[in-house]
Amino acid sequence: MSQTKFPLGWDEEKVLRVLAHYEEQSEEDALLEDEAGVESSDTVMDIPHDLVPKVRELIAKHQS
C-alpha cells in the first residue's frame, strides 16, 4: 500500500478540516468567498512547470 504525501505543512487532519469547511459551506458563503477573491490584487493563472522558477524570481524582484 502506498502512503499519501501531503504538501509541506499539511497533514491528513488539515486536509479533513479544509474539506469539512467547503462541504459545510452554504452557497451564499461560497459566493461571498469567491467575490472576495476577485477583489484581491492577486491573479491566479496556469503556467508551464518549467517557467515556475522564473516567475518566482520575477515576483521576488517585484516585491523587493
mmCIF file as gemmi writes it, N, C-alpha and C atoms, coordinates in Angstrom:
data_model
loop_
_atom_site.group_PDB
_atom_site.id
_atom_site.type_symbol
_atom_site.label_atom_id
_atom_site.label_alt_id
_atom_site.label_comp_id
_atom_site.label_asym_id
_atom_site.label_entity_id
_atom_site.label_seq_id
_atom_site.pdbx_PDB_ins_code
_atom_site.Cartn_x
_atom_site.Cartn_y
_atom_site.Cartn_z
_atom_site.occupancy
_atom_site.B_iso_or_equiv
_atom_site.pdbx_formal_charge
_atom_site.auth_seq_id
_atom_site.auth_asym_id
_atom_site.pdbx_PDB_model_num
ATOM 1 N N . MET Axp A 1 ? 0.829 -1.177 0 1 0 ? 1 A 1
ATOM 2 C CA . MET Axp A 1 ? 0 0 0 1 0 ? 1 A 1
ATOM 3 C C . MET Axp A 1 ? 0.88 1.25 0 1 0 ? 1 A 1
ATOM 4 N N . SER Axp A 2 ? 0.491 2.253 -0.773 1 0 ? 2 A 1
ATOM 5 C CA . SER Axp A 2 ? 1.29 3.471 -0.81 1 0 ? 2 A 1
ATOM 6 C C . SER Axp A 2 ? 0.771 4.473 0.217 1 0 ? 2 A 1
ATOM 7 N N . GLN Axp A 3 ? 1.697 5.295 0.723 1 0 ? 3 A 1
ATOM 8 C CA . GLN Axp A 3 ? 1.327 6.326 1.667 1 0 ? 3 A 1
ATOM 9 C C . GLN Axp A 3 ? 0.965 7.59 0.905 1 0 ? 3 A 1
ATOM 10 N N . THR Axp A 4 ? 0.012 8.343 1.462 1 0 ? 4 A 1
ATOM 11 C CA . THR Axp A 4 ? -0.357 9.618 0.869 1 0 ? 4 A 1
ATOM 12 C C . THR Axp A 4 ? 0.694 10.648 1.236 1 0 ? 4 A 1
ATOM 13 N N . LYS Axp A 5 ? 1.11 11.438 0.255 1 0 ? 5 A 1
ATOM 14 C CA . LYS Axp A 5 ? 2.082 12.501 0.522 1 0 ? 5 A 1
ATOM 15 C C . LYS Axp A 5 ? 1.344 13.83 0.539 1 0 ? 5 A 1
ATOM 16 N N . PHE Axp A 6 ? 1.603 14.634 1.545 1 0 ? 6 A 1
ATOM 17 C CA . PHE Axp A 6 ? 0.979 15.932 1.683 1 0 ? 6 A 1
ATOM 18 C C . PHE Axp A 6 ? 2.011 17.032 1.434 1 0 ? 6 A 1
ATOM 19 N N . PRO Axp A 7 ? 1.546 18.189 0.984 1 0 ? 7 A 1
ATOM 20 C CA . PRO Axp A 7 ? 2.473 19.321 0.838 1 0 ? 7 A 1
ATOM 21 C C . PRO Axp A 7 ? 3.06 19.704 2.199 1 0 ? 7 A 1
ATOM 22 N N . LEU Axp A 8 ? 4.177 20.39 2.181 1 0 ? 8 A 1
ATOM 23 C CA . LEU Axp A 8 ? 4.834 20.828 3.403 1 0 ? 8 A 1
ATOM 24 C C . LEU Axp A 8 ? 3.85 21.606 4.271 1 0 ? 8 A 1
ATOM 25 N N . GLY Axp A 9 ? 3.75 21.251 5.524 1 0 ? 9 A 1
ATOM 26 C CA . GLY Axp A 9 ? 2.858 21.926 6.451 1 0 ? 9 A 1
ATOM 27 C C . GLY Axp A 9 ? 1.441 21.365 6.484 1 0 ? 9 A 1
ATOM 28 N N . TRP Axp A 10 ? 1.163 20.393 5.661 1 0 ? 10 A 1
ATOM 29 C CA . TRP Axp A 10 ? -0.161 19.782 5.612 1 0 ? 10 A 1
ATOM 30 C C . TRP Axp A 10 ? -0.081 18.363 6.144 1 0 ? 10 A 1
ATOM 31 N N . ASP Axp A 11 ? -1.186 17.909 6.718 1 0 ? 11 A 1
ATOM 32 C CA . ASP Axp A 11 ? -1.313 16.519 7.133 1 0 ? 11 A 1
ATOM 33 C C . ASP Axp A 11 ? -2.767 16.103 6.935 1 0 ? 11 A 1
ATOM 34 N N . GLU Axp A 12 ? -3.072 14.875 7.231 1 0 ? 12 A 1
ATOM 35 C CA . GLU Axp A 12 ? -4.434 14.378 6.993 1 0 ? 12 A 1
ATOM 36 C C . GLU Axp A 12 ? -5.468 15.193 7.762 1 0 ? 12 A 1
ATOM 37 N N . GLU Axp A 13 ? -5.138 15.579 8.985 1 0 ? 13 A 1
ATOM 38 C CA . GLU Axp A 13 ? -6.079 16.343 9.801 1 0 ? 13 A 1
ATOM 39 C C . GLU Axp A 13 ? -6.409 17.692 9.141 1 0 ? 13 A 1
ATOM 40 N N . LYS Axp A 14 ? -5.408 18.37 8.619 1 0 ? 14 A 1
ATOM 41 C CA . LYS Axp A 14 ? -5.638 19.657 7.965 1 0 ? 14 A 1
ATOM 42 C C . LYS Axp A 14 ? -6.475 19.479 6.7 1 0 ? 14 A 1
ATOM 43 N N . VAL Axp A 15 ? -6.187 18.47 5.926 1 0 ? 15 A 1
ATOM 44 C CA . VAL Axp A 15 ? -6.962 18.193 4.711 1 0 ? 15 A 1
ATOM 45 C C . VAL Axp A 15 ? -8.425 17.948 5.069 1 0 ? 15 A 1
ATOM 46 N N . LEU Axp A 16 ? -8.675 17.185 6.108 1 0 ? 16 A 1
ATOM 47 C CA . LEU Axp A 16 ? -10.042 16.889 6.52 1 0 ? 16 A 1
ATOM 48 C C . LEU Axp A 16 ? -10.758 18.146 7.004 1 0 ? 16 A 1
ATOM 49 N N . ARG Axp A 17 ? -10.029 19.046 7.693 1 0 ? 17 A 1
ATOM 50 C CA . ARG Axp A 17 ? -10.64 20.311 8.135 1 0 ? 17 A 1
ATOM 51 C C . ARG Axp A 17 ? -11.027 21.174 6.942 1 0 ? 17 A 1
ATOM 52 N N . VAL Axp A 18 ? -10.15 21.242 5.94 1 0 ? 18 A 1
ATOM 53 C CA . VAL Axp A 18 ? -10.448 22.048 4.747 1 0 ? 18 A 1
ATOM 54 C C . VAL Axp A 18 ? -11.637 21.458 3.996 1 0 ? 18 A 1
ATOM 55 N N . LEU Axp A 19 ? -11.643 20.153 3.825 1 0 ? 19 A 1
ATOM 56 C CA . LEU Axp A 19 ? -12.773 19.5 3.163 1 0 ? 19 A 1
ATOM 57 C C . LEU Axp A 19 ? -14.081 19.766 3.904 1 0 ? 19 A 1
ATOM 58 N N . ALA Axp A 20 ? -14.051 19.65 5.221 1 0 ? 20 A 1
ATOM 59 C CA . ALA Axp A 20 ? -15.262 19.882 6.015 1 0 ? 20 A 1
ATOM 60 C C . ALA Axp A 20 ? -15.74 21.317 5.844 1 0 ? 20 A 1
ATOM 61 N N . HIS Axp A 21 ? -14.814 22.263 5.817 1 0 ? 21 A 1
ATOM 62 C CA . HIS Axp A 21 ? -15.17 23.68 5.64 1 0 ? 21 A 1
ATOM 63 C C . HIS Axp A 21 ? -15.968 23.872 4.356 1 0 ? 21 A 1
ATOM 64 N N . TYR Axp A 22 ? -15.463 23.349 3.254 1 0 ? 22 A 1
ATOM 65 C CA . TYR Axp A 22 ? -16.126 23.559 1.974 1 0 ? 22 A 1
ATOM 66 C C . TYR Axp A 22 ? -17.384 22.714 1.805 1 0 ? 22 A 1
ATOM 67 N N . GLU Axp A 23 ? -17.422 21.538 2.399 1 0 ? 23 A 1
ATOM 68 C CA . GLU Axp A 23 ? -18.617 20.706 2.305 1 0 ? 23 A 1
ATOM 69 C C . GLU Axp A 23 ? -19.772 21.287 3.128 1 0 ? 23 A 1
ATOM 70 N N . GLU Axp A 24 ? -19.448 21.977 4.22 1 0 ? 24 A 1
ATOM 71 C CA . GLU Axp A 24 ? -20.476 22.538 5.104 1 0 ? 24 A 1
ATOM 72 C C . GLU Axp A 24 ? -20.83 23.981 4.74 1 0 ? 24 A 1
ATOM 73 N N . GLN Axp A 25 ? -20.098 24.588 3.83 1 0 ? 25 A 1
ATOM 74 C CA . GLN Axp A 25 ? -20.294 25.988 3.48 1 0 ? 25 A 1
ATOM 75 C C . GLN Axp A 25 ? -21.588 26.177 2.681 1 0 ? 25 A 1
ATOM 76 N N . SER Axp A 26 ? -22.345 27.205 3.041 1 0 ? 26 A 1
ATOM 77 C CA . SER Axp A 26 ? -23.577 27.486 2.296 1 0 ? 26 A 1
ATOM 78 C C . SER Axp A 26 ? -23.215 28.082 0.937 1 0 ? 26 A 1
ATOM 79 N N . GLU Axp A 27 ? -24.153 28.05 0.006 1 0 ? 27 A 1
ATOM 80 C CA . GLU Axp A 27 ? -23.914 28.63 -1.313 1 0 ? 27 A 1
ATOM 81 C C . GLU Axp A 27 ? -23.643 30.123 -1.195 1 0 ? 27 A 1
ATOM 82 N N . GLU Axp A 28 ? -24.354 30.793 -0.287 1 0 ? 28 A 1
ATOM 83 C CA . GLU Axp A 28 ? -24.152 32.231 -0.083 1 0 ? 28 A 1
ATOM 84 C C . GLU Axp A 28 ? -22.734 32.525 0.421 1 0 ? 28 A 1
ATOM 85 N N . ASP Axp A 29 ? -22.276 31.746 1.395 1 0 ? 29 A 1
ATOM 86 C CA . ASP Axp A 29 ? -20.925 31.94 1.911 1 0 ? 29 A 1
ATOM 87 C C . ASP Axp A 29 ? -19.872 31.647 0.846 1 0 ? 29 A 1
ATOM 88 N N . ALA Axp A 30 ? -20.113 30.629 0.031 1 0 ? 30 A 1
ATOM 89 C CA . ALA Axp A 30 ? -19.18 30.304 -1.048 1 0 ? 30 A 1
ATOM 90 C C . ALA Axp A 30 ? -19.099 31.45 -2.045 1 0 ? 30 A 1
ATOM 91 N N . LEU Axp A 31 ? -20.237 32.038 -2.372 1 0 ? 31 A 1
ATOM 92 C CA . LEU Axp A 31 ? -20.268 33.171 -3.291 1 0 ? 31 A 1
ATOM 93 C C . LEU Axp A 31 ? -19.521 34.366 -2.706 1 0 ? 31 A 1
ATOM 94 N N . LEU Axp A 32 ? -19.741 34.654 -1.431 1 0 ? 32 A 1
ATOM 95 C CA . LEU Axp A 32 ? -19.033 35.762 -0.787 1 0 ? 32 A 1
ATOM 96 C C . LEU Axp A 32 ? -17.523 35.535 -0.789 1 0 ? 32 A 1
ATOM 97 N N . GLU Axp A 33 ? -17.118 34.301 -0.545 1 0 ? 33 A 1
ATOM 98 C CA . GLU Axp A 33 ? -15.695 33.966 -0.553 1 0 ? 33 A 1
ATOM 99 C C . GLU Axp A 33 ? -15.104 34.143 -1.955 1 0 ? 33 A 1
ATOM 100 N N . ASP Axp A 34 ? -15.84 33.704 -2.979 1 0 ? 34 A 1
ATOM 101 C CA . ASP Axp A 34 ? -15.385 33.865 -4.36 1 0 ? 34 A 1
ATOM 102 C C . ASP Axp A 34 ? -15.264 35.342 -4.725 1 0 ? 34 A 1
ATOM 103 N N . GLU Axp A 35 ? -16.26 36.137 -4.348 1 0 ? 35 A 1
ATOM 104 C CA . GLU Axp A 35 ? -16.233 37.56 -4.661 1 0 ? 35 A 1
ATOM 105 C C . GLU Axp A 35 ? -15.079 38.263 -3.96 1 0 ? 35 A 1
ATOM 106 N N . ALA Axp A 36 ? -14.787 37.865 -2.734 1 0 ? 36 A 1
ATOM 107 C CA . ALA Axp A 36 ? -13.667 38.46 -2.003 1 0 ? 36 A 1
ATOM 108 C C . ALA Axp A 36 ? -12.353 38.153 -2.713 1 0 ? 36 A 1
ATOM 109 N N . GLY Axp A 37 ? -12.25 36.962 -3.28 1 0 ? 37 A 1
ATOM 110 C CA . GLY Axp A 37 ? -11.042 36.601 -4.012 1 0 ? 37 A 1
ATOM 111 C C . GLY Axp A 37 ? -10.877 37.417 -5.276 1 0 ? 37 A 1
ATOM 112 N N . VAL Axp A 38 ? -11.976 37.737 -5.941 1 0 ? 38 A 1
ATOM 113 C CA . VAL Axp A 38 ? -11.921 38.522 -7.167 1 0 ? 38 A 1
ATOM 114 C C . VAL Axp A 38 ? -11.475 39.944 -6.867 1 0 ? 38 A 1
ATOM 115 N N . GLU Axp A 39 ? -11.839 40.447 -5.691 1 0 ? 39 A 1
ATOM 116 C CA . GLU Axp A 39 ? -11.488 41.812 -5.322 1 0 ? 39 A 1
ATOM 117 C C . GLU Axp A 39 ? -10.028 41.943 -4.882 1 0 ? 39 A 1
ATOM 118 N N . SER Axp A 40 ? -9.345 40.853 -4.713 1 0 ? 40 A 1
ATOM 119 C CA . SER Axp A 40 ? -7.948 40.884 -4.296 1 0 ? 40 A 1
ATOM 120 C C . SER Axp A 40 ? -7.079 41.443 -5.422 1 0 ? 40 A 1
ATOM 121 N N . SER Axp A 41 ? -5.881 41.871 -5.069 1 0 ? 41 A 1
ATOM 122 C CA . SER Axp A 41 ? -4.979 42.425 -6.077 1 0 ? 41 A 1
ATOM 123 C C . SER Axp A 41 ? -4.117 41.343 -6.732 1 0 ? 41 A 1
ATOM 124 N N . ASP Axp A 42 ? -4.327 40.096 -6.357 1 0 ? 42 A 1
ATOM 125 C CA . ASP Axp A 42 ? -3.551 38.997 -6.917 1 0 ? 42 A 1
ATOM 126 C C . ASP Axp A 42 ? -4.274 38.376 -8.107 1 0 ? 42 A 1
ATOM 127 N N . THR Axp A 43 ? -3.499 37.704 -8.96 1 0 ? 43 A 1
ATOM 128 C CA . THR Axp A 43 ? -4.043 36.997 -10.111 1 0 ? 43 A 1
ATOM 129 C C . THR Axp A 43 ? -3.61 35.545 -10.033 1 0 ? 43 A 1
ATOM 130 N N . VAL Axp A 44 ? -4.528 34.658 -10.346 1 0 ? 44 A 1
ATOM 131 C CA . VAL Axp A 44 ? -4.224 33.226 -10.375 1 0 ? 44 A 1
ATOM 132 C C . VAL Axp A 44 ? -4.221 32.797 -11.829 1 0 ? 44 A 1
ATOM 133 N N . MET Axp A 45 ? -3.16 32.075 -12.238 1 0 ? 45 A 1
ATOM 134 C CA . MET Axp A 45 ? -3.087 31.601 -13.62 1 0 ? 45 A 1
ATOM 135 C C . MET Axp A 45 ? -2.297 30.313 -13.707 1 0 ? 45 A 1
ATOM 136 N N . ASP Axp A 46 ? -2.527 29.584 -14.775 1 0 ? 46 A 1
ATOM 137 C CA . ASP Axp A 46 ? -1.759 28.375 -15.055 1 0 ? 46 A 1
ATOM 138 C C . ASP Axp A 46 ? -0.525 28.778 -15.851 1 0 ? 46 A 1
ATOM 139 N N . ILE Axp A 47 ? 0.623 28.265 -15.411 1 0 ? 47 A 1
ATOM 140 C CA . ILE Axp A 47 ? 1.848 28.49 -16.174 1 0 ? 47 A 1
ATOM 141 C C . ILE Axp A 47 ? 2.572 27.163 -16.313 1 0 ? 47 A 1
ATOM 142 N N . PRO Axp A 48 ? 3.355 26.992 -17.379 1 0 ? 48 A 1
ATOM 143 C CA . PRO Axp A 48 ? 4.093 25.735 -17.532 1 0 ? 48 A 1
ATOM 144 C C . PRO Axp A 48 ? 5.06 25.525 -16.357 1 0 ? 48 A 1
ATOM 145 N N . HIS Axp A 49 ? 5.189 24.274 -15.926 1 0 ? 49 A 1
ATOM 146 C CA . HIS Axp A 49 ? 6.046 23.946 -14.787 1 0 ? 49 A 1
ATOM 147 C C . HIS Axp A 49 ? 7.468 24.458 -14.955 1 0 ? 49 A 1
ATOM 148 N N . ASP Axp A 50 ? 7.984 24.386 -16.148 1 0 ? 50 A 1
ATOM 149 C CA . ASP Axp A 50 ? 9.376 24.79 -16.329 1 0 ? 50 A 1
ATOM 150 C C . ASP Axp A 50 ? 9.569 26.305 -16.198 1 0 ? 50 A 1
ATOM 151 N N . LEU Axp A 51 ? 8.493 27.085 -16.217 1 0 ? 51 A 1
ATOM 152 C CA . LEU Axp A 51 ? 8.599 28.531 -16.047 1 0 ? 51 A 1
ATOM 153 C C . LEU Axp A 51 ? 8.42 28.977 -14.6 1 0 ? 51 A 1
ATOM 154 N N . VAL Axp A 52 ? 8.013 28.09 -13.709 1 0 ? 52 A 1
ATOM 155 C CA . VAL Axp A 52 ? 7.758 28.445 -12.317 1 0 ? 52 A 1
ATOM 156 C C . VAL Axp A 52 ? 8.972 29.11 -11.652 1 0 ? 52 A 1
ATOM 157 N N . PRO Axp A 53 ? 10.181 28.581 -11.781 1 0 ? 53 A 1
ATOM 158 C CA . PRO Axp A 53 ? 11.32 29.252 -11.143 1 0 ? 53 A 1
ATOM 159 C C . PRO Axp A 53 ? 11.515 30.687 -11.645 1 0 ? 53 A 1
ATOM 160 N N . LYS Axp A 54 ? 11.328 30.909 -12.929 1 0 ? 54 A 1
ATOM 161 C CA . LYS Axp A 54 ? 11.499 32.25 -13.492 1 0 ? 54 A 1
ATOM 162 C C . LYS Axp A 54 ? 10.423 33.193 -12.962 1 0 ? 54 A 1
ATOM 163 N N . VAL Axp A 55 ? 9.188 32.706 -12.881 1 0 ? 55 A 1
ATOM 164 C CA . VAL Axp A 55 ? 8.093 33.536 -12.363 1 0 ? 55 A 1
ATOM 165 C C . VAL Axp A 55 ? 8.34 33.884 -10.9 1 0 ? 55 A 1
ATOM 166 N N . ARG Axp A 56 ? 8.796 32.915 -10.113 1 0 ? 56 A 1
ATOM 167 C CA . ARG Axp A 56 ? 9.114 33.186 -8.706 1 0 ? 56 A 1
ATOM 168 C C . ARG Axp A 56 ? 10.205 34.242 -8.593 1 0 ? 56 A 1
ATOM 169 N N . GLU Axp A 57 ? 11.188 34.153 -9.448 1 0 ? 57 A 1
ATOM 170 C CA . GLU Axp A 57 ? 12.285 35.13 -9.453 1 0 ? 57 A 1
ATOM 171 C C . GLU Axp A 57 ? 11.736 36.529 -9.777 1 0 ? 57 A 1
ATOM 172 N N . LEU Axp A 58 ? 10.877 36.624 -10.761 1 0 ? 58 A 1
ATOM 173 C CA . LEU Axp A 58 ? 10.289 37.917 -11.115 1 0 ? 58 A 1
ATOM 174 C C . LEU Axp A 58 ? 9.448 38.488 -9.978 1 0 ? 58 A 1
ATOM 175 N N . ILE Axp A 59 ? 8.681 37.642 -9.319 1 0 ? 59 A 1
ATOM 176 C CA . ILE Axp A 59 ? 7.868 38.091 -8.184 1 0 ? 59 A 1
ATOM 177 C C . ILE Axp A 59 ? 8.761 38.596 -7.071 1 0 ? 59 A 1
ATOM 178 N N . ALA Axp A 60 ? 9.825 37.871 -6.77 1 0 ? 60 A 1
ATOM 179 C CA . ALA Axp A 60 ? 10.747 38.279 -5.71 1 0 ? 60 A 1
ATOM 180 C C . ALA Axp A 60 ? 11.374 39.634 -6.04 1 0 ? 60 A 1
ATOM 181 N N . LYS Axp A 61 ? 11.76 39.853 -7.294 1 0 ? 61 A 1
ATOM 182 C CA . LYS Axp A 61 ? 12.337 41.136 -7.698 1 0 ? 61 A 1
ATOM 183 C C . LYS Axp A 61 ? 11.302 42.245 -7.564 1 0 ? 61 A 1
ATOM 184 N N . HIS Axp A 62 ? 10.063 41.945 -7.942 1 0 ? 62 A 1
ATOM 185 C CA . HIS Axp A 62 ? 8.992 42.949 -7.867 1 0 ? 62 A 1
ATOM 186 C C . HIS Axp A 62 ? 8.704 43.347 -6.432 1 0 ? 62 A 1
ATOM 187 N N . GLN Axp A 63 ? 8.767 42.388 -5.509 1 0 ? 63 A 1
ATOM 188 C CA . GLN Axp A 63 ? 8.441 42.659 -4.114 1 0 ? 63 A 1
ATOM 189 C C . GLN Axp A 63 ? 9.562 43.366 -3.36 1 0 ? 63 A 1
ATOM 190 N N . SER Axp A 64 ? 10.77 43.318 -3.899 1 0 ? 64 A 1
ATOM 191 C CA . SER Axp A 64 ? 11.894 43.965 -3.186 1 0 ? 64 A 1
ATOM 192 C C . SER Axp A 64 ? 12.1 45.386 -3.601 1 0 ? 64 A 1
